[in-house]
Amino acid sequence: MRVERGKKVYDQYCAHCHGAEGKGDGISGQNLPIKPQNLTEGRVLNPLPDHFLYRVIAHGAQSVGLSPLMPAFTSR
């Protein structure tokens, strides 16, 4: 159930920039000056702690010194 819910949220809010498969090739991300992260790149993402990833998603990438183009997302 959680996986399906997460997929639905990803498709609605993230896939536009990060792409359907998470490779950073979404249609909206193509024209951004800072390219969206390839979320399938395990060597980059796997070492990151969960609290860091949570902060990026919940408070926006700028909250951890990354791209100011990724907005904060908090569920309602």
C-alpha positions, -999 to +999 in steps of 0.1 A: +000+000+000+028+025+009+047+018-023+016+025-044+009+057-025+046+068-029+045+060-066+013+081-070+029+111-051+061+107-072+042+107-104+022+137-094+050+159-080+084+146-090+083+128-124+079+161-143+115+170-135+131+137-124+114+116-151+091+086-149+120+063-141+138+088-119+167+093-143+166+131-142+151+133-177+116+146-171+101+169-196+100+199-172+136+194-161+150+196-196+151+233-197+163+239-161+197+255-156+204+229-129+196+194-141+175+172-118+193+145-099+193+110-115+176+092-086+187+058-100+224+066-094+230+044-063+266+054-058+254+090-052+222+084-033+228+052-013+253+067+011+229+096+020+211+092+054+174+090+054+171+122+075+190+141+047+167+128+020+136+136+041+148+171+045+154+176+008+119+164+000+101+181+029+119+214+030+133+217-005+167+210-019+179+245-010+175+236+027+206+214+024+226+236+000+214+220-032+194+235-061+169+262-052+148+250-081+134+219-062+106+231-040+096+218-006+069+191-005+049+183+026+018+162+024-014+177+036 
